[in-house]
Amino acid sequence: MQIYSLAQRLRQMAKSMYYRIYNVGQSSWSQCGEDRILDYLACVILKMSNPTYLDIGAHQPWYLSNTALFYSKGSRGFLVEPDANLAHKLRTERPGDSVFEFGVGPQSGQFEFFVMSEPTLNTMDKNEAQRIESMGVSIISNTQIRVVGINELLGELKLQDWPDILSLDVEGLDEQIVTAADFVQSGPKLICLETVSYDPISGKKDLKLSEIMNAKGYLQVADTWINSIFVRKELWQQQSPGN
């Protein structure tokens, strides 16, 4: 009965999200509509108004952003981006957000940061940089940067609690960061994770990330192949469709 109930809820949610995402006039800045899915979950399912967000590996202010939609609707949050040029652009084009120029990793320290010819693939993982380079993407530069551990991040941002939404995209370190993160007692209400590795033909899906998130109290409720979206289980049980 519990499995049937969950399936019913997911079908209802998928139908509602379809109309919300593809409604004429609705904008999306994400790669595959992830922002519209997050918007539906935050505002309709969890009944939040102006949810806060934390975008780790924020990249561009608008292009391929999972949080730009929320900014355009009046929400404000925190953008973390180690690339100095991109961080400057974020500060210029999204002045209402707080922008932090450092990396985030499984622990604090100094990491080597690789700037790629395709900036969406910038990474702090040397093996990942070399793997991407073998597929025709050049390494433009590499430098040592300051990295804040995921469990020290709230203190660095001077926050008591996690923002409502976390978007995480760090090319190669996602699994290590999620494994290290102490989300069991407290964590973001919604998390969007990149769960496929870069490949110009077909990326490899990291199914282990979903297992880790499940163990930390999250339910995967959506997937765009590139990204997976998770909600805290207790919130889903309290406020999901059909409850």
C-alpha positions as CSV (number, residue, x, y, z in Angstrom):
1,M,0.0,0.0,0.0
2,Q,2.8,2.4,0.8
3,I,4.5,1.7,-2.5
4,Y,1.2,2.2,-4.3
5,S,0.6,5.5,-2.5
6,L,4.1,6.8,-3.4
7,A,3.6,5.8,-7.1
8,Q,0.3,7.7,-7.1
9,R,1.8,10.8,-5.6
10,L,4.7,10.8,-8.1
11,R,2.2,10.4,-11.0
12,Q,0.1,13.3,-9.8
13,M,3.2,15.4,-9.3
14,A,4.6,14.6,-12.7
15,K,1.3,15.6,-14.4
16,S,1.2,18.9,-12.5
17,M,4.9,19.7,-13.2
18,Y,4.4,19.0,-16.9
19,Y,1.7,21.7,-17.2
20,R,3.8,24.1,-15.0
21,I,7.0,23.6,-17.0
22,Y,5.5,23.8,-20.4
23,N,2.9,26.4,-19.9
24,V,3.3,29.2,-22.5
25,G,5.1,32.2,-21.1
26,Q,6.9,30.3,-18.3
27,S,10.7,30.9,-18.5
28,S,13.5,28.4,-17.6
29,W,17.2,29.1,-17.3
30,S,18.2,25.6,-16.3
31,Q,19.7,23.1,-18.7
32,C,16.7,20.8,-18.7
33,G,14.0,22.6,-16.8
34,E,15.3,21.8,-13.3
35,D,14.4,25.3,-12.1
36,R,10.7,24.8,-13.0
37,I,10.7,21.5,-11.2
38,L,12.3,23.0,-8.1
39,D,9.8,25.9,-8.3
40,Y,6.8,23.5,-8.4
41,L,8.2,21.5,-5.4
42,A,9.0,24.6,-3.4
43,C,6.0,26.7,-4.1
44,V,3.2,24.2,-4.7
45,I,4.2,21.0,-2.8
46,L,6.1,22.6,0.2
47,K,4.1,25.9,0.0
48,M,7.1,28.2,0.4
49,S,7.0,31.8,-0.8
50,N,10.4,33.3,-1.8
51,P,12.5,30.3,-0.9
52,T,16.1,30.9,-0.1
53,Y,18.9,29.1,-2.1
54,L,22.5,28.1,-2.0
55,D,24.1,27.6,-5.4
56,I,27.5,25.8,-5.2
57,G,29.3,26.0,-8.5
58,A,27.0,28.8,-9.6
59,H,28.8,29.5,-12.9
60,Q,26.7,32.1,-14.8
61,P,24.1,34.5,-13.4
62,W,21.4,33.3,-15.9
63,Y,22.7,30.8,-18.4
64,L,22.1,27.2,-17.2
65,S,21.4,28.5,-13.7
66,N,19.2,26.5,-11.4
67,T,18.5,29.5,-9.2
68,A,18.0,32.4,-11.6
69,L,14.3,31.7,-11.8
70,F,13.9,32.2,-8.1
71,Y,16.0,35.4,-8.3
72,S,13.7,36.7,-11.0
73,K,10.7,36.1,-8.8
74,G,12.2,38.0,-5.8
75,S,14.0,35.3,-3.9
76,R,17.6,35.9,-2.7
77,G,20.3,33.5,-1.8
78,F,24.0,32.6,-1.8
79,L,26.2,31.9,-4.8
80,V,29.5,30.1,-4.5
81,E,31.9,30.3,-7.5
82,P,35.7,29.9,-7.4
83,D,36.3,31.3,-10.9
84,A,37.1,35.0,-10.3
85,N,35.8,36.1,-13.7
86,L,32.5,34.3,-13.2
87,A,32.2,35.5,-9.6
88,H,32.6,39.1,-10.8
89,K,29.8,38.5,-13.4
90,L,27.6,37.1,-10.7
91,R,28.0,40.1,-8.5
92,T,27.3,42.5,-11.4
93,E,24.2,40.8,-12.8
94,R,22.7,39.4,-9.5
95,P,23.5,42.2,-7.0
96,G,20.8,41.0,-4.6
97,D,22.5,37.7,-4.0
98,S,25.6,37.2,-1.8
99,V,28.5,35.9,-3.9
100,F,31.4,34.0,-2.4
101,E,34.6,33.4,-4.3
102,F,36.0,30.1,-3.1
103,G,35.5,26.4,-3.7
104,V,33.5,23.9,-1.7
105,G,34.8,20.4,-1.0
106,P,34.4,17.4,1.3
107,Q,36.8,19.2,3.7
108,S,38.5,22.5,4.0
109,G,41.9,23.2,2.5
110,Q,43.8,24.2,-0.6
111,F,42.7,22.5,-3.8
112,E,44.1,22.8,-7.4
113,F,41.4,24.4,-9.6
114,F,41.4,23.7,-13.3
115,V,39.8,26.2,-15.6
116,M,38.6,24.5,-18.8
117,S,37.9,25.9,-22.3
118,E,34.3,25.1,-21.5
119,P,33.7,26.9,-18.2
120,T,30.8,24.7,-17.2
121,L,33.4,21.9,-16.8
122,N,35.8,23.8,-14.4
123,T,36.8,21.4,-11.7
124,M,38.9,20.9,-8.5
125,D,39.4,17.2,-9.4
126,K,42.7,16.6,-11.3
127,N,41.6,13.2,-12.6
128,E,38.3,14.7,-13.8
129,A,40.1,17.5,-15.6
130,Q,42.4,15.1,-17.4
131,R,39.4,12.9,-18.3
132,I,37.6,15.8,-19.7
133,E,40.7,17.0,-21.5
134,S,41.0,13.5,-23.2
135,M,37.6,14.2,-24.8
136,G,38.8,17.4,-26.5
137,V,38.2,20.1,-23.9
138,S,41.4,22.1,-23.1
139,I,42.8,23.0,-19.7
140,I,43.2,26.7,-19.9
141,S,44.9,27.2,-16.5
142,N,45.3,25.7,-13.0
143,T,45.8,27.4,-9.7
144,Q,45.6,26.8,-6.0
145,I,42.3,28.0,-4.4
146,R,40.8,28.1,-1.0
147,V,38.2,25.4,-0.4
148,V,35.6,25.4,2.5
149,G,34.4,22.0,3.7
150,I,30.7,21.3,3.2
151,N,30.2,21.0,7.0
152,E,32.0,24.3,7.6
153,L,30.1,26.2,4.9
154,L,27.2,27.5,7.1
155,G,29.7,29.1,9.5
156,E,31.6,30.7,6.5
157,L,28.3,32.1,5.2
158,K,27.3,33.2,8.7
159,L,24.1,31.2,8.6
160,Q,22.4,29.2,11.4
161,D,20.4,27.0,9.1
162,W,20.6,25.7,5.5
163,P,18.8,27.7,2.8
164,D,15.7,26.1,1.5
165,I,17.2,24.9,-1.8
166,L,20.7,23.6,-2.6
167,S,22.0,23.3,-6.1
168,L,25.3,21.5,-6.3
169,D,27.5,21.1,-9.4
170,V,31.2,20.8,-8.8
171,E,32.4,18.4,-11.6
172,G,33.9,15.3,-10.1
173,L,33.6,16.0,-6.3
174,D,29.8,15.8,-6.0
175,E,29.8,12.3,-4.5
176,Q,32.6,13.1,-2.0
177,I,30.8,16.3,-0.9
178,V,27.4,14.6,-0.5
179,T,29.1,11.7,1.4
180,A,30.8,14.1,3.8
181,A,27.7,16.4,4.3
182,D,25.9,16.1,7.6
183,F,22.4,16.3,6.3
184,V,20.8,13.7,8.6
185,Q,19.6,16.0,11.4
186,S,19.3,19.2,9.3
187,G,19.7,20.0,5.7
188,P,18.2,21.9,2.7
189,K,14.5,21.1,2.0
190,L,15.3,20.5,-1.7
191,I,18.6,19.5,-3.3
192,C,19.4,19.4,-7.0
193,L,22.5,17.4,-7.8
194,E,24.3,16.7,-11.1
195,T,24.3,13.0,-11.3
196,V,25.8,12.3,-14.7
197,S,29.5,12.7,-15.7
198,Y,30.5,14.7,-18.8
199,D,30.8,12.8,-22.1
200,P,30.2,14.5,-25.5
201,I,28.2,11.4,-26.6
202,S,26.5,9.9,-23.5
203,G,27.3,10.6,-19.9
204,K,27.6,8.0,-17.2
205,K,24.9,8.1,-14.5
206,D,26.1,8.0,-10.9
207,L,23.4,5.9,-9.2
208,K,25.3,5.8,-6.0
209,L,24.5,9.5,-5.3
210,S,20.8,8.5,-5.0
211,E,21.7,5.8,-2.5
212,I,23.7,8.3,-0.4
213,M,20.9,10.8,-0.5
214,N,18.4,8.2,0.6
215,A,20.5,7.3,3.6
216,K,20.7,10.9,4.5
217,G,16.9,11.3,4.6
218,Y,16.1,12.4,1.1
219,L,13.7,11.0,-1.5
220,Q,14.5,11.4,-5.2
221,V,11.3,12.8,-6.8
222,A,12.6,14.0,-10.2
223,D,15.4,13.3,-12.7
224,T,16.3,15.0,-16.0
225,W,19.2,12.5,-16.7
226,I,21.7,15.3,-16.1
227,N,20.4,16.3,-12.7
228,S,18.4,14.5,-9.9
229,I,16.2,16.4,-7.5
230,F,15.6,15.3,-3.9
231,V,13.3,16.4,-1.1
232,R,13.5,15.7,2.6
233,K,11.4,12.6,3.3
234,E,9.5,14.0,6.3
235,L,8.5,17.1,4.3
236,W,7.3,15.0,1.4
237,Q,5.3,12.8,3.7
238,Q,3.7,15.8,5.3
239,Q,2.8,17.9,2.3
240,S,3.0,15.8,-0.9
241,P,0.0,15.3,-3.2
242,G,-2.6,12.9,-2.0
243,N,-1.5,13.2,1.7
